[in-house]
Amino acid sequence: MGVRRIALGWYTPESWQQLKAVATDELEDSFEEFVHKMTKQIQQWEVNGFEVVKVYIDIDHLVAWCKRHGYRVDSRSRAAYGTLLAMHDGELFDINTPIEGLPGRMQ
């Protein structure tokens, strides 16, 4: 069996504040709370044999991608965006790149 990897969207303290300003769902109150929660989750994944790769999220690019495709800036769209970012080796990609079948489009 090959290496099992999980790409995890990650933020800086500054990008966390940007995300808090645009997210349409509830987030941890602080960057420190986010780090604490995710550190525990990362440890759990690693215990179960996964390698966790942090993918740093550019909030302006995330928002532009969501807006282009009619998605809310919520956990589903952030996960889809993070997947695309991981598929592009962490490099920003063309915002026209869709993920087919992603629920959560704004009406």
KATA-V204813 format. One record per backbone hydrogen bond with DSSP energy under -1.0 kcal/mol. CO is the residue of the C=O (numbers start at 0). NH is the residue of the N-H. If there is no record, write none. Layout:
BEGIN
co:CO nh:NH
co:CO nh:NH
END
This chain:
BEGIN
co:3 nh:50
co:5 nh:52
co:7 nh:54
co:9 nh:56
co:11 nh:15
co:12 nh:16
co:13 nh:17
co:14 nh:18
co:15 nh:19
co:16 nh:20
co:18 nh:21
co:18 nh:22
co:29 nh:33
co:30 nh:34
co:31 nh:35
co:32 nh:36
co:33 nh:37
co:34 nh:38
co:35 nh:39
co:36 nh:40
co:37 nh:41
co:38 nh:42
co:39 nh:43
co:40 nh:44
co:41 nh:45
co:42 nh:46
co:43 nh:47
co:44 nh:49
co:45 nh:48
co:50 nh:5
co:52 nh:7
co:54 nh:9
co:57 nh:61
co:58 nh:62
co:59 nh:63
co:60 nh:64
co:61 nh:65
co:62 nh:66
co:63 nh:67
co:64 nh:68
co:65 nh:70
co:69 nh:105
co:71 nh:73
co:72 nh:23
co:73 nh:77
co:74 nh:78
co:75 nh:79
co:76 nh:80
co:77 nh:81
co:78 nh:82
co:79 nh:83
co:80 nh:84
co:81 nh:85
co:82 nh:86
co:83 nh:87
co:84 nh:89
co:85 nh:88
co:87 nh:90
co:93 nh:96
co:98 nh:101
co:103 nh:71
END
